Amino acid sequence: MTQTNPTHFKRILTRAVLLPLVLMALLSMFFLWQISNLLSAAQAVEQTDEVISKANEAQKLLLDMETGMRGYLIAGKQEFLEPYHSASQQINPALDELGRLVSDNPSQTSRLNDVRSQHRTWMSYARDVIALRAVDGEFATRVTSGEGKRMMDAMRAEFTAFIETEETLRNQRTRAIQMATRMAVGGSLVAAMLLGIILTIFIRRQLIGVSSTYRQALFTEQEQRQWLNITLTSIGDGVIVTDAQGRINLVNGVAESVTGWKMADAVGRPLLDVFRIINEDTRAEVESPVTKVLRAGQVVGLANHTVLIAKDGREVPIDDSGGPIKDNDGNIIGVVLVFRDITERKYFEVEREQLLANAQAAQREAEEANRLKDEFLATASHELRTPLTAVVGWSRMLRGGKLDEETSARALEAIERNANLQTKLIEDLLDISRII
């Protein structure tokens, strides 16, 4: 057997160590670049969520101001103005905060400036109406003209368009994150495969002529598997690798945490034992990603509303994709699944929908209160004028001095009766005000 020069072999080992370090450094820089892009996109989505939340809060303040003013106009009591005063102090800081958040978006900034202008006009109108109500002035004419309602409807329309624009922007940014994530995962897998191929070719060439003992020590299945495990473990998403029959070969740490299965227990099991997925709405089992990949021969993704049933029975909403692993001849020899827990994202989506539903319900309640107020004022006006007509008519006839004694007595009786009726109506109105 040919003897190997120790110095030459040491140089081979040195180069074999340095090249992986250089390649790993390049791969790490690639990972950092991908992570930086994902973090930037995630921050953009988080900012959009904050804008939507602040816009809903500002819209609620407008509703509180309108509700407080209407309550005061109906009841005439200062305590009904507390929501109006409180919201009046908070609305401008809320709009300033919104302006800061969308300062990089000219169209949203312009729409927000329109809201500020409309709000100032509405505030002037509200102060005038409240001042008239305080001195029992002719506030009803301005209220029934619909001037305030038109201004408030215009502000609501601006806020609705503002929020819809932000939601569209958030959807775009979310899709960008998903695309960037898929690219990151795909790039990581490709980079890992390229790294393995380059290292294999380099080390194989360097070790030509070295004894079979050295070659077997450097190239063992255990070391190759270790390289693959290190690369896949570094990925921030859950990763499961199966063979072409759908039996699990590898589960990384994130996948262990989400599924509840340790790698030692999962290896060798059918994928469906560990990765059981159902449709969130229908509760029907979803087709195995391995089956879909083997059938399509390309990267596939799960449908929306997919839930993973963990080992302990937990239900975890996930977003994932699967891709084939092919040999040099293009034959599929396995499948890799990459997935993530989207529980937090689902929570924010539900919370946003609930806030929107609450805002719509509050708007409907305000509109119904406005309609009932208009009906009440019309009825009260009619009922109050009826007895006053009789009192005024008989009073004028008495002042004329042309009535005989019997007619004068009947006139005084009519005046007294209608005055009592007027008093009863006013007492009823005061009772209604106290009930409100």
Buried (B, 14 or more C-beta within 10 A) or exposed (E): EEEBEEEEBEEBBEEBEEBBEEBBEEBEEBBEEBEEBBEEBBEBBEBBBBBBBBBBBBBBBBBBBBBBBBBBBBBEEEEBBEBBEBBBEBBBEBBEBBBEBBEEBEEBBEBBEBBBEBBEBBBEBBEBBBEBBEEEEEBBEBBEEEBBBEBBEBBBEBBBBBBEBBBEBBEEBBEBBBEBBBEBBBBBBEBBEEBBEEBEEBBEEBBEEBBEEBBEEBEEEEEEEEBBBEBBEBBBBBBBBBBBEBBBBBBBBBBBEBBBBEBEBBBEBBBEBBBBBBBBEEEEEBEBBBBBBBEEEEBBBBEEEBBBBBBEEEEBBBBBBBBBBEEEEEEBEBBBBBBBBBEEBBEBBEEBEEBBEEBEEBBEEBEEBBEEBBEBBEEBEEBBEEBEEBBEBBBEBBEEEEBEEEEBEEBBEBBEEBBEBBEEBEEEBEEEEEEE
